[in-house]
Amino acid sequence: MSTLRLEIVTPERKVYEEDVNMVVVKGVAGELGILPNHIPLVTPLKIAPVKAKKDGKDEYIAVHGGFMEVRKDKVVILAEAAELGQDIDVIRAREAKERAERRLADRASELDIRRAELALQRATSRLTVAGE
Amino acid sequence: MAKGIREIKRSIKSKQSMKQITRAMEMVSAAKLKRAQNAAVASRPYADKLREVVFSIASASGSVKHPMLQSREVKRTAYLVITSDRGLAGGLNTNLLRRLLNEIRARHTSPDQYAVFVIGRKGRDFLNRRNIPIAKEITGMSDSPTFADVKPIAAAAVQGFENGTYDELVLAYNEFRNAITQIPTLQKLLPLDAGDIGGAGQGAKADYEYEPSAEEVLQVLLPKYAETLVYSAMLDNKASEHGARMTAMGNATKNATKMISQLTLTYNRARQAAITQEIAEIVGGANAL
């Protein structure tokens, strides 16, 4: 089975670098599945888990925004923050989720709602990746 | 005489403890410098990749227009100054801030022609003392700054450019050459140099598809790119800070050693003189009998 190289890079370090069979991401225009030999593509991403299929197993990485560059045999995801399942602080993520939900329920100012929505997306994505 | 000797001795002791401190600081800075350099290296793939993609979009679709690529008449300039929180780093901050001050004085006649964003306590205090208004400040940056630490101020400055508050964004920081040399640098960050971008998009770069469109991708990427440049500058400045402090403390240690050896010499001379005098007194006393 052919593979492509998936790299996830943040400003601080390289979070992930593996040969995988398929990458599934949520782009701003919708969900995308990337197989080897995909045409070159650039798209911004939503805050959502990225799924990497490798030897029949699924791996999830929490990627918070950023964008993806696809080449024939290589996918590079550049994000301001990205975490693997084992690096995620589940308790903190759960607290953040509750906090964000509370803020959304309170209906604060326009800006706060936008912020809370993003925080909620991040927390949910983290929890999904951590397998909660 | 005996008092003089005691004073010298005390002075030697105080210099010795100072030397201990400066030597410790030198070693700490050396370790931190190593870490800061590693961080700068680790951040490079992200910045390089981002540049590559931005350039390939800008060069492939030459018609793409974006406000961040276009220079307009400069009415207001924003300066983003990166300094350290702590001193004891030689002339690091002073040189940079003086350079900035000269630039501001030379280019602007009134305070509403510019705005200053500042990172670091040293810069903030310096500008406050000179009554230069500060648009936004961040202090207490950790020794290994994360992107999230820098993001708020970088985003504020970039946004100010995007919505037309400022027509130009200049970044002021210390470029790291090596532990002895740091160069105070003023770099025009925005508008991004379109010629530079177009020229660098050479090579057989893949022709990308853009989703949803090239313009929209650029819309997302360019602010990110600018923020990344700020982050790199921050890391560079951190490395400079530790390098400068290491050198400064190394010099201080050397000076302390020199002073101690000189004082020890004086001390021994004084001691010898006292002994000689005592003997002379005893001999004189014995002779008198």
Interface residues (C-beta under 8 A of the other chain):
Chain A: V9 T10 P11 E12 R13 K14 G27 V28 A29 L32 I39 P40 L41 V42 T43 P44 G66 F67 E69 R71 K72 V76 L78 E80 A81
Chain B: A39 A42 S43 P45 Y46 A47 K49 L50 V53 I57 T146 F147 A148 K151 A206 D207 Y208 E209 Y210 E211 P212 E216 V217 V220 L221 K224 T228 Y231
